[in-house]
């Protein structure tokens, strides 16, 4: 089976005993679609707190021009949860930029929420910076769209999450069996993304700046 948007709609509708050809339905097709997209965003955002960065990792490489003191982070990244910024100008993987709240030490600091500042004179050369951030769920529209940030084997959690959400919005409590099934599927999903990628790459606590002298790994 392919857990695409159409299949998810069919599963949620089946769980709710929804029939679009019948009159006086509790939920419309549009409501089912919105609920699935809400569930997708909700489950991914919750998983950020439980799983490893690797499962939601995205990058964008941008150029900071020489002698430019400030750098306006583009809108495509402004609202993202940034993990780190790496200088890959002369090497790859490069080295992590050190952020400093005061602006008196480190490489860069946030002048405001959307603007970075590099010291008081900017970099001495054009810098290629790799922004690493959490990928955001994108609303599904076409029937063959897929919730790419959730592995297919765990996408059933979106069905239960959406169905429970709709029942609550209709001021109807979801059956305890639904809540139990949802909690079990959600926990299995969290367990999966808490393992390494590949699974043999065990999670560890690492120094945020491995290029520094204290290159410890616990």
SEGUSE-983139 format. One record per residue (C-alpha): x, y, z; residue in one letter. Coordinates in pm, 1 decimal, always signed. Layout:
SEGUSE-983139
<rec <X; Y; Z>; "a">
...
This chain:
SEGUSE-983139
<rec <+0.0; +0.0; +0.0>; "x">
<rec <+104.8; +360.2; -54.6>; "x">
<rec <+37.7; +588.6; +239.3>; "x">
<rec <-29.7; +895.3; +25.1>; "x">
<rec <-282.3; +1172.8; +86.8>; "x">
<rec <-567.1; +985.5; -83.0>; "x">
<rec <-505.5; +670.8; +117.1>; "x">
<rec <-490.5; +868.3; +441.5>; "x">
<rec <-820.6; +1037.8; +354.6>; "x">
<rec <-982.7; +700.7; +287.2>; "x">
<rec <-856.3; +560.1; +617.2>; "x">
<rec <-972.9; +858.0; +822.7>; "x">
<rec <-1311.5; +857.8; +648.5>; "x">
<rec <-1350.9; +486.2; +709.1>; "x">
<rec <-1266.2; +527.6; +1077.4>; "x">
<rec <-1526.0; +806.0; +1106.5>; "x">
<rec <-1786.0; +612.1; +901.8>; "x">
<rec <-1779.9; +905.6; +660.8>; "x">
<rec <-1948.8; +879.6; +321.3>; "x">
<rec <-1919.5; +1184.9; +96.6>; "x">
<rec <-2221.8; +1070.7; -107.2>; "x">
<rec <-2448.0; +1078.5; +197.0>; "x">
<rec <-2622.1; +1389.2; +326.7>; "x">
<rec <-2594.0; +1515.4; +685.5>; "x">
<rec <-2240.5; +1390.4; +731.5>; "x">
<rec <-2061.7; +1507.5; +1045.8>; "x">
<rec <-1749.7; +1598.9; +846.9>; "x">
<rec <-1688.6; +1724.2; +496.8>; "x">
<rec <-1410.5; +1608.6; +265.9>; "x">
<rec <-1241.3; +1946.5; +317.1>; "x">
<rec <-1250.7; +1898.6; +694.1>; "x">
<rec <-1092.4; +1553.7; +664.1>; "x">
<rec <-812.8; +1693.2; +446.9>; "x">
<rec <-744.0; +1978.9; +686.5>; "x">
<rec <-741.4; +1741.7; +982.4>; "x">
<rec <-483.1; +1518.0; +815.9>; "x">
<rec <-254.8; +1812.1; +742.3>; "x">
<rec <-296.1; +1936.7; +1099.2>; "x">
<rec <-211.9; +1588.4; +1225.1>; "x">
<rec <+95.2; +1576.9; +1000.9>; "x">
<rec <+228.2; +1906.3; +1141.3>; "x">
<rec <+136.2; +1813.6; +1498.0>; "x">
<rec <+301.5; +1471.8; +1491.5>; "x">
<rec <+621.0; +1595.4; +1327.0>; "x">
<rec <+658.0; +1885.3; +1568.6>; "x">
<rec <+607.1; +1650.9; +1863.5>; "x">
<rec <+858.5; +1407.9; +1713.1>; "x">
<rec <+1122.2; +1683.7; +1697.1>; "x">
<rec <+1131.7; +1671.1; +2077.2>; "x">
<rec <+1159.4; +1293.3; +2093.2>; "x">
<rec <+1373.2; +1186.2; +1798.0>; "x">
<rec <+1709.4; +1256.4; +1641.2>; "x">
<rec <+1786.7; +1556.7; +1422.5>; "x">
<rec <+1888.6; +1327.5; +1136.9>; "x">
<rec <+1528.3; +1233.4; +1061.7>; "x">
<rec <+1421.9; +1594.8; +1003.7>; "x">
<rec <+1747.6; +1742.8; +879.7>; "x">
<rec <+1745.9; +1997.4; +594.8>; "x">
<rec <+2010.9; +2237.1; +462.2>; "x">
<rec <+2043.8; +2557.2; +264.0>; "x">
<rec <+2372.1; +2710.9; +148.1>; "x">
<rec <+2390.3; +3089.6; +135.8>; "x">
<rec <+2662.8; +3345.5; +63.7>; "x">
<rec <+2765.8; +3616.6; +308.8>; "x">
<rec <+2955.4; +3881.4; +108.6>; "x">
<rec <+3292.2; +4007.6; +229.0>; "x">
<rec <+3299.0; +4329.4; +434.7>; "x">
<rec <+2921.0; +4309.6; +484.1>; "x">
<rec <+2875.8; +4345.1; +859.0>; "x">
<rec <+2519.8; +4210.2; +866.6>; "x">
<rec <+2339.8; +3929.8; +687.9>; "x">
<rec <+1961.7; +3920.9; +649.5>; "x">
<rec <+1842.6; +3563.5; +685.8>; "x">
<rec <+1604.3; +3495.8; +394.0>; "x">
<rec <+1233.3; +3437.9; +463.8>; "x">
<rec <+1268.8; +3071.9; +362.8>; "x">
<rec <+1479.6; +3015.0; +675.4>; "x">
<rec <+1364.8; +3288.6; +914.3>; "x">
<rec <+1089.5; +3081.0; +1070.0>; "x">
<rec <+1283.6; +2755.1; +1070.1>; "x">
<rec <+1433.2; +2595.0; +1380.1>; "x">
<rec <+1802.4; +2636.8; +1298.0>; "x">
<rec <+2029.4; +2361.8; +1429.2>; "x">
<rec <+2365.0; +2514.7; +1337.8>; "x">
<rec <+2547.3; +2721.0; +1076.4>; "x">
<rec <+2863.2; +2581.2; +915.5>; "x">
<rec <+3130.0; +2773.1; +724.8>; "x">
<rec <+3202.4; +2556.8; +417.1>; "x">
<rec <+3384.8; +2827.1; +220.8>; "x">
<rec <+3717.3; +2645.2; +196.9>; "x">
<rec <+3636.6; +2293.5; +311.1>; "x">
<rec <+3349.8; +2054.4; +353.3>; "x">
<rec <+3231.9; +1962.2; +615.9>; "x">
<rec <+3390.0; +2290.4; +727.4>; "x">
<rec <+3355.9; +2427.6; +1080.8>; "x">
<rec <+3065.9; +2543.2; +1294.0>; "x">
<rec <+3021.7; +2915.1; +1345.0>; "x">
<rec <+3033.3; +3009.7; +1712.2>; "x">
<rec <+2737.2; +3223.2; +1820.9>; "x">
<rec <+2773.1; +3477.2; +2098.8>; "x">
<rec <+2489.9; +3673.7; +2257.8>; "x">
<rec <+2707.5; +3970.6; +2346.0>; "x">
<rec <+2891.9; +4019.8; +2017.6>; "x">
<rec <+3228.9; +4041.1; +2193.7>; "x">
<rec <+3339.5; +3683.0; +2134.7>; "x">
<rec <+3261.2; +3406.5; +1889.9>; "x">
<rec <+3207.3; +3450.5; +1517.6>; "x">
<rec <+2858.0; +3594.1; +1484.2>; "x">
<rec <+2560.9; +3708.1; +1689.3>; "x">
<rec <+2194.9; +3784.9; +1628.5>; "x">
<rec <+2153.1; +4160.1; +1579.8>; "x">
<rec <+1780.2; +4098.1; +1572.6>; "x">
<rec <+1565.5; +3791.0; +1519.4>; "x">
<rec <+1621.7; +3789.2; +1141.0>; "x">
<rec <+1965.5; +3950.3; +1109.0>; "x">
<rec <+2310.4; +3811.9; +1182.8>; "x">
<rec <+2613.9; +4031.1; +1246.2>; "x">
<rec <+2979.0; +3936.3; +1189.9>; "x">
<rec <+3190.9; +4133.8; +1435.3>; "x">
<rec <+3214.9; +4504.1; +1351.8>; "x">
<rec <+3345.6; +4478.7; +996.1>; "x">
<rec <+3210.8; +4158.6; +837.9>; "x">
<rec <+3408.0; +3861.7; +699.1>; "x">
<rec <+3731.6; +3924.7; +507.7>; "x">
<rec <+3612.5; +3713.1; +213.9>; "x">
<rec <+3285.2; +3588.0; +69.2>; "x">
<rec <+3161.4; +3313.6; +298.5>; "x">
<rec <+2955.1; +3012.6; +196.4>; "x">
<rec <+2740.4; +2921.1; +494.2>; "x">
<rec <+2543.7; +2600.7; +529.6>; "x">
<rec <+2236.3; +2649.1; +744.0>; "x">
<rec <+2114.7; +2325.8; +897.9>; "x">
<rec <+1756.1; +2330.5; +1022.1>; "x">
<rec <+1451.0; +2119.2; +1091.9>; "x">
<rec <+1243.0; +2055.1; +780.6>; "x">
<rec <+882.8; +2171.0; +820.0>; "x">
<rec <+584.9; +1958.6; +713.2>; "x">
<rec <+432.7; +2081.4; +386.9>; "x">
<rec <+54.6; +2063.0; +351.9>; "x">
<rec <-57.1; +1785.7; +119.3>; "x">
<rec <-288.1; +1891.9; -165.0>; "x">
<rec <-274.6; +1638.4; -448.7>; "x">
<rec <-394.4; +1283.0; -390.3>; "x">
<rec <-47.4; +1142.7; -451.5>; "x">
<rec <+127.7; +1381.4; -210.2>; "x">
<rec <+297.3; +1201.9; +78.2>; "x">
<rec <+388.0; +1305.6; +434.2>; "x">
<rec <+758.9; +1263.5; +363.1>; "x">
<rec <+876.9; +1345.6; +715.5>; "x">
<rec <+702.0; +1037.8; +855.4>; "x">
<rec <+825.6; +696.1; +744.8>; "x">
<rec <+553.3; +498.0; +562.9>; "x">
<rec <+544.5; +223.7; +825.4>; "x">
<rec <+439.2; +478.6; +1090.8>; "x">
<rec <+198.4; +694.0; +889.5>; "x">
<rec <-102.9; +522.2; +1042.0>; "x">
<rec <-47.1; +748.5; +1342.6>; "x">
<rec <-172.2; +1036.6; +1124.5>; "x">
<rec <-503.0; +855.2; +1069.4>; "x">
<rec <-576.7; +821.2; +1439.5>; "x">
<rec <-446.7; +1168.7; +1519.8>; "x">
<rec <-670.9; +1327.1; +1254.9>; "x">
<rec <-977.4; +1121.9; +1348.3>; "x">
<rec <-943.7; +1201.9; +1720.1>; "x">
<rec <-897.8; +1570.3; +1636.9>; "x">
<rec <-1216.8; +1574.2; +1429.9>; "x">
<rec <-1418.9; +1397.4; +1697.5>; "x">
<rec <-1303.4; +1651.1; +1953.8>; "x">
<rec <-1390.9; +1941.0; +1724.0>; "x">
<rec <-1738.4; +1792.9; +1685.2>; "x">
<rec <-1762.4; +1799.8; +2067.3>; "x">
<rec <-1760.4; +1422.5; +2077.4>; "x">
<rec <-1511.8; +1236.3; +2292.4>; "x">
<rec <-1296.9; +985.5; +2106.0>; "x">
<rec <-1346.3; +625.0; +2225.9>; "x">
<rec <-1083.0; +504.3; +2474.7>; "x">
<rec <-981.2; +235.3; +2224.5>; "x">
<rec <-893.1; +506.4; +1974.1>; "x">
<rec <-682.1; +692.0; +2227.8>; "x">
<rec <-503.6; +369.9; +2320.2>; "x">
<rec <-429.7; +278.1; +1958.9>; "x">
<rec <-307.1; +630.8; +1889.4>; "x">
<rec <-78.4; +638.1; +2194.4>; "x">
<rec <+74.5; +301.7; +2102.6>; "x">
<rec <+139.6; +400.3; +1740.1>; "x">
<rec <+284.2; +734.2; +1845.2>; "x">
<rec <+520.0; +569.5; +2093.7>; "x">
<rec <+638.3; +321.9; +1829.3>; "x">
<rec <+706.5; +612.7; +1593.1>; "x">
<rec <+903.1; +797.5; +1860.3>; "x">
<rec <+1103.8; +485.7; +1943.2>; "x">
<rec <+1199.0; +442.9; +1578.2>; "x">
<rec <+1325.3; +797.6; +1529.1>; "x">
<rec <+1514.5; +783.2; +1858.8>; "x">
<rec <+1744.4; +520.2; +1713.8>; "x">
<rec <+2047.1; +592.2; +1497.3>; "x">
<rec <+2031.3; +643.1; +1122.7>; "x">
<rec <+2148.9; +384.5; +1027.6>; "x">
<rec <+2041.2; +197.3; +1340.2>; "x">
<rec <+2403.1; +101.3; +1408.0>; "x">
<rec <+2488.5; +470.5; +1446.4>; "x">
<rec <+2402.1; +490.7; +1814.7>; "x">
<rec <+2287.7; +825.7; +1959.5>; "x">
<rec <+2555.6; +997.9; +2170.5>; "x">
<rec <+2612.1; +1336.4; +2330.9>; "x">
<rec <+2867.5; +1529.3; +2126.7>; "x">
<rec <+3055.8; +1853.3; +2162.7>; "x">
<rec <+2870.9; +2121.8; +1966.7>; "x">
<rec <+3205.1; +2250.9; +1834.9>; "x">
<rec <+3409.4; +1941.5; +1742.1>; "x">
<rec <+3681.6; +2155.8; +1587.0>; "x">
<rec <+3755.0; +2314.3; +1924.5>; "x">
<rec <+4029.3; +2190.4; +2153.1>; "x">
<rec <+3782.6; +2009.0; +2376.3>; "x">
<rec <+3676.7; +1755.1; +2117.8>; "x">
<rec <+3497.4; +1532.3; +2363.7>; "x">
<rec <+3234.0; +1272.3; +2280.3>; "x">
<rec <+3044.7; +1092.4; +2556.8>; "x">
